[in-house]
Amino acid sequence: MIAATAQDVVVEIGSMPILVRTTSPEFVEILEKRYGVYVNPTAKPVFKFEVEIVSSASLSGAIDPDEDLSVRFEQGRWVLERGDFHAELDSDLRHGRIRQTAAPYAIDAAFRIVHSLILAKQGGLLVHSASVVRNGRAFLFAGVSGAGKTTISRLAPADATLLTDEISYIRREGDGYIAFGTPFSGELAQHGDKVRAPLAAVYLLRQGPENRIDPISEADAVRAVMESVLFFAHDTELVGHVFDSVCNLVQTVPVRRLTFVPDSRIWELIG
């Protein structure tokens, strides 16, 4: 019996390319369709995933289909589990293996986890928020579900570029922060543009009877941003890194409360 030939797909998000190696042509097609412009075959990977595609029956035999996401460090490796996949990563976060069905949802979750773990050591963050570029500057909009992240993205003027309406990707660079487009979408169901821009401000969203921007204390800013950070591992050291990153972000980038009426006039205040 001839062994299936492995194929590689490199997905580059936040200038951090991750190689996915699989013997499933069907899954290669799924990846290329799912990630579109974020597929970059010429990029040098910083992490490699070997993906084993299995049937739902095979997967459910080893994993509880109702299992919540678990990210833990045990016996010298990271173990990621959810009802639809099982993955193991080496301690240096350079290589991993994942068993999943031929669907993009599991690898999507694995990407987010790997990026969050690597970013934690680099001063970067994944933030549950929308982000938009206008006039060469990025603006991030965070808030609880229903606060208006997708709404404010829809209201953005024609000269604005959407980075995401779901998960913002922030990396520290020099004395500031850079926001990157991501393929992680929310209600808009569309990729953010694959561009980057300096982060100019973070707005904490709240819908109200008028448009206004109010200052908040540093402690409140740290608390609010921490509540929006996506981080999945219960690891004391890495959580400490994330907290330090949020504190530095708040001290570096203006964080303001943005109350808005859901119409396009709000962008006259933003920039």
C-alpha positions in Angstrom: 0.0 0.0 0.0 1.4 3.4 -1.0 1.5 6.0 1.8 -0.4 9.2 1.1 1.7 12.2 0.3 1.8 14.9 2.9 0.9 18.5 1.8 1.8 21.7 3.5 -0.3 24.9 3.9 1.3 27.9 5.7 -1.2 30.2 7.4 0.3 33.6 8.3 -1.6 35.6 10.9 0.0 38.5 12.8 3.3 38.0 10.9 3.5 34.6 12.6 3.3 31.8 9.9 2.1 28.4 11.0 2.6 25.4 8.8 -0.1 22.7 8.7 1.0 19.4 7.2 -1.7 16.8 6.3 -2.2 13.9 3.9 -5.8 14.9 3.2 -6.3 16.8 -0.1 -9.8 17.6 1.1 -8.5 19.3 4.2 -5.9 21.3 2.2 -8.8 22.6 0.1 -10.7 23.5 3.2 -7.7 25.4 4.7 -7.1 27.3 1.5 -10.7 28.4 1.2 -11.1 29.2 4.9 -7.9 31.3 5.3 -7.7 32.9 1.8 -5.2 35.7 1.6 -3.7 34.5 5.0 -2.3 31.5 3.2 1.4 32.3 2.4 3.4 29.4 1.0 6.6 31.5 0.9 6.6 32.4 4.6 9.1 30.7 7.0 7.0 28.9 9.7 7.6 29.6 13.4 5.4 26.6 14.3 4.4 23.3 12.6 1.2 21.3 13.0 0.9 17.8 11.8 -2.8 17.1 11.3 -4.3 13.7 11.3 -7.8 13.7 9.8 -10.1 11.1 11.3 -13.8 10.3 11.2 -16.3 11.6 13.7 -16.8 8.1 15.0 -13.0 7.6 15.5 -12.7 11.0 17.3 -15.7 10.5 19.5 -14.3 7.2 20.6 -11.4 8.9 22.3 -12.9 12.4 23.1 -16.2 13.3 24.7 -18.1 15.3 22.1 -19.6 17.6 24.8 -16.2 18.3 26.3 -15.3 22.0 26.9 -12.0 23.4 25.8 -9.1 22.4 28.0 -5.5 23.8 27.7 -3.1 22.3 30.2 0.6 21.6 30.6 1.4 18.1 31.6 4.4 15.7 31.3 6.5 18.4 29.5 4.0 19.2 26.8 0.9 21.3 26.1 -2.3 19.3 25.7 -5.3 20.9 24.0 -8.7 19.2 24.0 -12.2 19.9 23.0 -15.1 17.8 21.9 -13.9 18.0 18.2 -10.1 17.7 18.5 -7.1 16.5 20.5 -3.7 18.3 20.1 -0.3 18.0 21.8 2.4 20.7 21.5 6.0 20.5 22.5 7.1 22.7 25.4 9.0 25.1 23.2 5.9 25.8 21.1 7.5 24.9 17.8 5.7 21.7 16.8 2.4 20.0 17.5 0.1 17.2 16.4 -3.6 17.4 16.2 -6.4 14.8 15.5 -9.6 16.2 14.2 -12.3 15.8 11.6 -12.0 17.4 8.1 -13.6 20.8 9.2 -11.9 24.1 9.9 -13.3 24.7 13.3 -10.8 22.6 15.3 -7.7 24.0 13.6 -9.2 27.5 14.0 -9.3 27.0 17.7 -5.9 25.4 17.8 -4.5 28.4 15.9 -5.9 30.8 18.4 -4.5 28.8 21.3 -1.0 28.5 19.8 -0.9 32.2 18.9 -2.1 33.2 22.4 0.6 31.0 24.1 3.4 32.4 21.8 2.2 36.0 22.1 2.1 35.7 25.9 5.9 35.4 26.0 6.3 38.3 23.5 4.1 40.9 25.1 1.3 40.5 22.5 -2.4 39.8 22.9 -5.5 38.4 21.3 -8.4 40.6 22.3 -12.1 39.8 21.9 -12.8 43.1 20.0 -13.2 44.7 16.7 -10.5 46.7 15.1 -10.3 49.1 12.2 -7.6 51.1 10.4 -8.2 54.7 9.4 -5.7 57.3 8.2 -2.9 54.8 8.8 -3.8 54.2 12.5 -5.6 51.3 14.1 -8.5 51.6 16.6 -9.6 48.7 18.8 -13.2 48.4 20.1 -13.8 46.1 23.1 -16.9 45.3 25.1 -19.2 42.7 26.4 -21.4 40.7 24.0 -23.9 43.1 22.5 -21.9 46.3 23.3 -21.6 47.1 19.6 -18.4 45.7 18.2 -20.0 44.5 15.0 -22.2 47.6 14.8 -19.3 50.0 15.0 -17.5 48.0 12.3 -20.5 48.2 10.0 -20.7 52.0 10.6 -17.1 52.6 9.7 -16.6 55.0 6.8 -15.6 54.0 3.3 -12.0 55.0 3.9 -11.6 52.6 6.9 -10.1 49.1 6.6 -11.6 46.3 8.7 -9.0 44.2 10.6 -11.6 42.1 12.4 -15.0 42.3 14.0 -14.2 39.4 16.4 -10.6 38.9 17.6 -8.0 41.6 17.4 -4.3 40.7 17.1 -1.9 43.0 18.9 1.9 42.7 19.0 4.4 44.9 20.7 6.8 46.6 18.4 9.4 49.1 19.6 7.8 51.5 22.0 4.3 50.9 20.7 1.8 48.2 19.5 0.8 47.0 16.1 -2.7 45.7 15.2 -3.0 43.1 12.5 -5.8 41.9 10.4 -7.1 38.4 11.2 -9.3 35.8 9.4 -11.3 35.4 12.7 -14.7 36.8 12.0 -17.9 37.4 13.9 -21.3 38.5 12.7 -19.9 40.1 9.6 -18.7 36.7 8.5 -15.8 38.1 6.5 -12.0 38.1 6.8 -10.3 41.2 8.0 -7.9 42.7 5.5 -4.3 41.4 5.8 -2.7 44.7 6.8 -1.1 46.1 9.9 -1.1 49.6 11.5 0.1 51.2 14.7 -2.5 51.0 17.5 -3.7 54.5 18.2 -6.4 53.9 20.8 -8.5 51.3 22.6 -12.2 52.2 23.1 -14.4 50.4 25.6 -17.8 50.3 24.0 -21.2 51.2 25.5 -24.3 52.1 23.6 -26.2 55.2 24.9 -28.3 58.2 24.1 -25.3 60.3 22.8 -21.9 60.1 21.3 -19.1 60.9 23.7 -15.6 59.8 24.7 -14.7 59.7 28.5 -11.4 59.1 30.2 -11.2 56.1 32.7 -8.7 55.3 35.4 -5.7 53.1 34.6 -7.0 50.5 37.0 -10.4 50.4 35.3 -8.7 50.2 31.9 -6.5 47.3 33.0 -9.6 45.4 34.4 -11.7 46.0 31.2 -8.9 45.0 28.8 -8.1 41.9 30.9 -11.8 40.8 30.7 -11.5 41.0 26.8 -8.2 39.1 26.4 -8.4 35.6 24.9 -6.2 33.3 26.9 -7.0 29.7 27.5 -4.2 28.2 29.6 -4.4 28.0 33.4 -0.7 28.6 33.7 0.4 31.1 36.5 3.6 32.2 34.8 1.9 32.9 31.4 -1.1 34.6 33.0 1.4 36.9 34.8 2.9 37.7 31.4 -0.5 38.5 30.0 -1.3 40.8 32.9 2.0 42.6 32.5 1.3 43.0 28.8 -2.1 44.5 29.5 -0.6 46.9 32.1 2.0 48.0 29.5 -0.6 48.4 26.8 -2.7 50.6 29.0 0.3 52.8 29.9 1.3 53.0 26.3 -1.9 53.4 24.3 -4.9 55.6 25.3 -7.8 53.6 26.7 -11.2 55.5 26.7 -14.9 54.8 27.3 -16.8 55.3 24.1 -20.6 55.8 24.4 -22.3 55.9 21.1 -25.6 56.1 19.3 -25.6 53.4 16.6 -25.1 55.7 13.5 -22.2 56.7 11.4 -21.7 60.1 13.2 -19.7 58.3 15.9 -16.8 58.1 13.5 -16.5 61.9 13.6 -15.2 61.5 17.1 -12.9 58.6 16.5 -10.5 59.9 13.9 
